[in-house]
Amino acid sequence: MTIAFAFDNSYARLPDRFYARLAPTPVAAPALVKLNVPLARSLGLDPAALASPAGVAVLAGNAVPPGADPLAMAYAGHQFGSFTPQLGDGRAILLGEVVASDGTRLDVQLKGSGPTPFSRRGDGRAALGPVLREYVISEAMHALGLPTTRSLAAVTTGEPVLRQQVLPGAVLTRIAQSHIRVGTFEWFGSRQDLDALRTLADYTIQRLAPEAAAAANPYRALLDVVIRRQAELIARWLGIGFIHGVMNTDNMALSGETIDYGPCAFMDAYDPATVYSSIDEMGRYAFANQPRIANWNLARLAQAMLPLLAGDEDQALAEGQAAVDAFPEQFQAAWQRVFRAKLGLARAEEGDVGLIHELLTRMAEQRADYTNTFRALATGDGSAARGEFEEPSGFDAWYAEWRRRLEREDGEPAARMRTANPAVIPRNHQVERALGAAEAGDLAPLDALLGALADPYAEPADPSYTRPPAPHEVVRATFCGT
């Protein structure tokens, strides 16, 4: 069968210093594990062809399809606050770009496809567990309605990878609006390569922010667009209890998509200090720290872009600072919209923010389940919400105040709340169980979990997907795949 990607590779037409051209490294025995049939069709691809031996060879990196122009992108980044001048795609190859049925230009990338010049002594490979974690979480995020990269396919390689132990190898085919990151701008900014920086900014405007092109200062307008997108994205992360885990600047996409699902996780019991990532020992990227870190990352983007913002250094600093300083207010506005929706409040009143914070404070004190508390309120089950609190008397007072506030709302607050509060999230213990079974050759738990996550705002047929972990099921640490 012919594997017909309709490639149009604009990034590959940029200057050579933006990337390293090379093909994926072939693997021993590729085999298909998961194929995202609806996504394949939206890309104009034939699912049957992708699932054929010829298709699997492409998804594993053993064959380069016609029209592809494979490359590893160059970028730098701040990792846990420290600058690393060269990161780049150390284990990923951008095959090319396609245009989806809705007109969106999308990258097709193989993750775990072998070493590149950016590998820093790494093996360039990925293990099956982290590949399937990204598949599950990214598709769950898409179903939840958040901007995200997506997963087209996961294949095993027939080769082992060595991490803390020997694991089965795998390759993920990732789809993204773009893989341009804050760290991509840092790459050229740190090298004081003004020509490349301008070329990158012009390309980014054309591809990701065409509305900025008509502005008096297009580069400042691009920065404003990126900041606004990140304010919205982080607010929505907090609304569903999502913790990225590694918010380094190379993991922040200018498209506003959630990208790089490494040691990410969703909270069970609410605690703003929650950390799951095994490498985040100081809690830099804890749940409640994510807005502050996003602001910090965006300041690094502004810093890299300073030569573009104005010819005069002082004016450039003023432009960059003004753009970054807008983030807290934009985030707060987005956060209030998210949490008003979660509580059924369509219009703003002065006391709403206090009402939201009061609930969150009591949830934290009582270790109430984050998802189930809000979902119970959305379904009108006050007793179920009350049951999430070990000492419910404090909840009772809040609940009475909230009910009085709802009386001043028009329409159907409960209907609005059901679309803002999921019934199902990818809970850590369920994800780990499904991944463990898949690594042992049993895909049934993974398929069942993906089925439940596909419609997260509906009550699942199997109520076990809404249950928090039992004490012996609690997952306390998640791990990066490198």
N, C-alpha and C positions, 0 to 999 in steps of 0.2 A: 504493500500500500504506500501511496505517496503522502509524506508528511508536509502539508502545505501551509507553512507560516507565511503570511503576507508581510514580509519584513520591509521596513523603511527606517534605516538606522541613522538617525540624525546625530546621536552622540558620537558615533564612530567617525563622523565627518569633521569633528572638532580637531584641533591640533594634537599631534602625537603625544605631547607631554601631559595630556589629560588622562592617559591610560597606558596599559601595556597590552599589545595585541598578542593573543595566544589562544590555542584551542584547549578545550577540556582534556584532562588525562583519562584515557579509557579505563574501564574497570573489568574485572574478570568475568562476572556472571550476573548481568543486570536482570532484575525481576520487578514487575510492577506490584506495589503495595496498595496505593490509593490513587485514583484518578478523579478529579473534580469535573464531572461531566457537564453541569450547567455552565461553569466558567469556561471550559473548553469551547462550548458552542458559542458563547458570547464573544469569543476571540476568533470565530470563524473557522474553528478547527473541527475535524472529524474525530469524535471520541474513539470510534472503532479503530481508526488508523493510529491514534496515539497509543492504544492498548496493544497494538500488534507488535511483533518483535522489532520491526523497523522503528516504530514509535518509541518503544522502550529504550532502544539504542540511543535515540536522540535525547530522551529525558535523563539518561544516565551519563551522557557525554561521550558515548562511544561513536557517535556519528554526528556530524555537523550538517544541519538541514540546509537546503538551497536558500540563498539570500541572507544567511546569518553572517555576522561579522564579529566573531567572538573577541572579547576584551575584558581585562580586569581594570576597574576604575581606580584612579589615584585619589587619595584623600588623607588628611591628617586628622587630629582630634585631641580633645582634652578627655583623658580617662581618669575618673575619680579626681578631677581637678588639676591633674598634671598634664602638660602638653607633650604629645608624642608627634614629632614632625612628619613621620611617615607611617601610615597604617595601610590604607588601600584594601582592595578586595583580595585578601590572602587565601580565601578558599571559595571564591565565587567567580563565575564567568558570566558576563552579560552577552547573551547570544544575539540580541537585537531588540527591535521595537516593532510592535504591531498596533494597528488601530482597531479598537473594539467596535461592536455594533452600534454603540452610542456615540462614536466619534472620538472617544478618549484614546490618546496615545499611551501605550503601556510598554514597560520593559519586560522582557522575558529573561530571567536569570537562573542559572544553575548554581545552587549552593551546596558545597561539598564536592566540587568537581575537580579537585586536585590542586597542587601548589601553583602559585604565581610568583612573580618577582616581589610581591608584598607579603609573602607568607611568614617572614621572620622565623625561620626554622620550623614552622608548623608543617603538618602533613597535608594540609589543604583539604582534608576530608571531614565528613560529618558522621555521627552515629545515628542509628535508626531512632532511638528514643527522642533526642532533641529535634530531629526532623519531623517526627510525628507530633511532638508538642507544638511546634510552630504551625503545622498543618491544622491541628485542632483549635488552637487559640486564635489564629488569624481568621479562620472561617467562623468561629464563634463571634469574634469582634465584628465581622462583616454582617452577620445575622443580627447582632445587637444594634447595628446602624451606625457604627463608628468608622471614620476613615481609617483604612488599613491596607497594607499589602495583603496579597492573597496567595493561596497555595493551589497550583494547578495539578501537581502530582508528587508522589513520593515513590522512589524506587530503592530497592536494596542493591548492593554492588557485588555481593558474593565475596567481599574482602573484609577482613577485620580491621578495626581501628583501635588504637591503644589510648585510653584515657586513664582514669583511676583503675580500670580493668579492661580486658579485651571485650569489645562490643561489635555487633554487626554494623557494617558501614552502610550508608545511604546517601542519596542525593535528593534535594528538594528543588522543584521548579517553582520559583517565586515570581509573582506578577506584581508590578508596582507602577504607579503613575510616573515615578522617577526614582532613581537611587542617588540623586543629588542631595548631599547632606550639609549641615553646618560645617563639618570637617572638610568638605570639598572646597569651600571658600577659604578655610583656614590653610589648606595646602598651598594655595597660590598667594594668600595674604602673607604667610610666614616667609615665603620666598621672595616677597616684594616684586612679584611678577605681575605688573600692572596690566600689561596687554592681555595676559591669560585671565586675570581677574575680571577685566571688562568683557572679554569674550564669554566667560562663564555667566556673568550677570545678564548679558544680552540674551544668551541662550535660555537661561532660566526664565526670564520675562516672557520670551516668545512661547515657551512650552508650558509654564506653570502659572504665570501671572500676566496674561496679555493686557489686563486692565491697567497695569502699571505703565505700559508703553506711552500712553497719551499724557502722563503726568508731567508737570513742569520739571520735576526731578525724578526720572524713572527709577533710579537706583534707591532713592529714599522710599519711593512708593513700593518697590519690591520688598524692602525691609519691613515696611508697615504691613504688607499683605502676609508675610511669613509670621510676623509677631501675632497678628490677629488670628491666624489659623492655629497657632500653637496655644494661644489662650483658650480658644474654643475646644481644642482637642484635650488639653489637660483637665479642663472642667468636666468634660464628658468622661474621662478616665475616672475621676473621683466619683462621679455619679453612679458608676457600676462597680466600684470597689477594686479597680484594676491597679496593679503595681508593676511598672515596667521592669524594674530591677537593675537596669544598667543604662541610665540616662546620660551616657557620655555624648559629647557633641557629634561623634561619628554615627550615633544612633538617633539623630534628630533629622528628619527628612523635611526639605523645604516645601514639599507637596502638602504637608500637614497630615500625612498618613502615619499611623503607628507602624514602626519598622523594627526589625531585629528582635524577635521573640526568643530571648535566651532564658534567663532564670525568672521569667515573669510569673505572676500568680494573681489570683483573685482572693480577696479577704473573705474569711468566714466570720468570726466574731469581730466586731468593730473595734479597732484600736488604731488611732492615727499614726502611731509609731511603728506599725507593722512593717517588718522586713522579712522577705523570704530568701533573697539571693544569697548564696553561700559566700560570694566574694565581696559582699557589701558589709564588711565587719563593723563599720562605724555608723551604719544607718544613713549614709548620705542620701540614698535614694528611697528612703522610707515613704510610705503612702502620703503623708501630709507634707513631706518635703518637696514633692514633685513640682508644684507651682514655682517655688523658689528656685529650684534647679533649672527649670525651663527658662526662667528669667535670666539666670546666670549664663546659660548656654546661648541665649539670644544676644546677650552682651558680647559674647565671643564672636558671633556672626557680625554684629555691627562693627566690632574692632577690625575684623578682617576686611570689611567693606569700606572702611574710612577713606581710602584714596579715591573711591568712586563718588562719595557723598557730596564733596565740594572740593574746589581747587585750593581753598585756604584751609590750613590745618585746624585753626580754631573753629571755623564754621563747620568743618566736617565733624569735629568732636561734638559740637552743639547739635548737629543733625542726628548723629548716632545716639547721643544721650537722650534726646527728646523721643526718639523712636522707642528705645528700650524702656524709658520711664513710663510709657503708655501701657506697658504690659500689665502691671498690677491692677489698674482700673478695668482694663479689658477682661482680664481673668475674673475679677470679682463680678462683673456684669454677667459674664458667661456662667459662672458658678451659681449665681442667684437664679438665672433662667433654668438651669438644670434642676436645682433643688426645689424651686417653686413648682416646676412640673411634677417632680416626684411626690409633692404634697398636694397636688391638684389645684394649685393657685395660678390662675390664668392672668390675673392682674396684680400689680405690685401695691403693697401697703407698707407703711413705715415700720411696722413691727414684724414683718415677715422674716427678716434676717435673724432677729433674736429668736423667733420661734424655731427656725431651722437649727440654729446653734444649740438651743436648749435640748432639742431631741438628740442631736449628735452627742452632746455631753453626757446625757443620761444613758445613751446606748454604750458609750465607751466605759462609763463607770460600771455598767451591768454586763458588759461583754455580750451584748445582744447581737444576734446574727444580722449582718448588714443587709444582705439580699432579702432574707425572709421577713425582717421587720417592715421594710418598705413595701414588700409585696403584700403582706397581710393588710396594711393600711389601704393599699390600692384595691384590694378585693372586698373591703368593708368589714373585714374580720378583726374587730377590735380585740376580741378575746385572744386570738392567735398572736397578735402583736404584743399584747400584754404578757403572754406566756414566754416571750423572748427575754423578759427581765426577771432576774432572780428576786429582786425586791420591787414589785410593780407599783407601789404607791406613788413613786415619783412619776412614773409613766402616766398614771391616771390623771394627775393634775395637768400634765402637758396635753394629754388626749382631749380633755374637756376644753382646753383653750383652743386647740386646733379645730375641733368640731364647731366651735363658735365662729372661728375665722372662716370655715367653709360655708357657713350660712350666708356669707356676703358674696359668694361666688355665683356666677350665672352658669347655665348649661349643666354638663355632667362631669363634675370633677373626678369621679371614680373612673370614668372611661378614659379621661386624659391620663390618670395615674397608671392605668394598666398598660399604656403604651410607653411609659417612662420608667417602669419598675419591672425588670425581668423576673420571671419565675425560675428560670434555669440559667446558671452560669457554669463555666467549666471549673467546677470545684477541684481543688488540688488532689484530694484523695481519689476522686473518680478518674481524673486524668492519669495519675500514677498507676492506678489499677489497669486502665486500658492500655497504657504504654507497656507495662510489664507483660501483659498477655500477648500483645502484638510482637514483642521481642521473642516470646516463646512460640510464636507461630499461630496464635489464636487471634484473629481479627474481629471476632464477634463483639467483644466488649467495646472496641474502638468504633465499630459501625453503629452500635446502639447509642453510644455517647454522642457521636456526630448527628445522629437522627434527632436526639433530644435537643441538641444545641441549635438545630436548624430553624426552630421556631421558638425562640427563647421567651417571648412575651405571652405565650399560651401555656396553659397548665399541661404538663407532660402526661402521657398515658401511664408512665411508670413514675409514681411519686418519689421513688428513691433518689431521683435526680435533683430533688429540691431539698434533700436532707443534709444538714451539716455533718461533718465527720464525727464518728464516735471517738472517745478519747484515744483509743488505740489506732485510729485511722488518721490522726492529725499529721499533716505534712509540715514540717518546720523549716525545711530548707529546699530550695530549688537550685539547679546547677546550670552553668553555661555549657554550651556544647563543644567549646574549643578545648 
